[in-house]
Amino acid sequence: MNKIKLLPITITAALTAAILFGGWFAYRHYGIEKPLDKVAVSVPGVEAANIDMTGALVRISVELDPGANLGDVYRKIKQDGAGEIGSRQLELKVTAPGSELLDKAWSYSLFDVAEAMENRKYSGIRDAMAKLSERFPGVTAVTDIDENNVYISLRDGDAAKFVVLPRQPATLGVWPNA
């Protein structure tokens, strides 16, 4: 009987695993993350981007200039990066040069915004931002909405605060008398 040699089998298994996993990581990095990074950086208003992918989620951390349109940035990345994103959920994490005044203004309106989101009365967010602009002169607020998110942009000169609030779509239930 032939004796099985352990060393060649171990080396073969290790090389096979390295090639498979190395190939997967190389494909993910050079075939998905790098092209998606190029898409994100090419969007007007995006100064820098970092991609983090996990299972069913693509998280893109972007640094925006204060004049960027947050809703347009999200939609453009989702549209132009559709091939790389696939069926995964896109989550945008936004940073921008902020200010203490913008943080204070956001804290002032947070309760009204949370209530509007909870009750799915999204026009309440626009009303809350109008009150915020009256209470804090010089701070401008822009809101935008689509089927996925509510986008809020607060600006004060060269400072900006961007907030992405995910929408929970209304679910259809079965009527008991139908």
Stockholm file with secondary structure:
# STOCKHOLM 1.0

chainA/1-178         MNKIKLLPITITAALTAAILFGGWFAYRHYGIEKPLDKVAVSVPGVEAANIDMTGALVRISVELDPGANLGDVYRKIKQDGAGEIGSRQLELKVTAPGSELLDKAWSYSLFDVAEAMENRKYSGIRDAMAKLSERFPGVTAVTDIDENNVYISLRDGDAAKFVVLPRQPATLGVWPNA
#=GR chainA/1-178 SS CCCCCHHHHHHHHHHHHHHHHHHHHHIIIIIIIHHHHHHHHHSTTEEEEEEEEETTEEEEEEEECTTCCHHHHHHHHHHHTHHHHTTSEEEEEEECCCCHHHHHHHHHHHHHHHHHHHHTCTHHHHHHHHHHHHHSTTCEEEEEECSSEEEEEEEETTEEEEEEEECCCCCCCCCTTC
#=GC SS_cons         CCCCCHHHHHHHHHHHHHHHHHHHHHIIIIIIIHHHHHHHHHSTTEEEEEEEEETTEEEEEEEECTTCCHHHHHHHHHHHTHHHHTTSEEEEEEECCCCHHHHHHHHHHHHHHHHHHHHTCTHHHHHHHHHHHHHSTTCEEEEEECSSEEEEEEEETTEEEEEEEECCCCCCCCCTTC
//
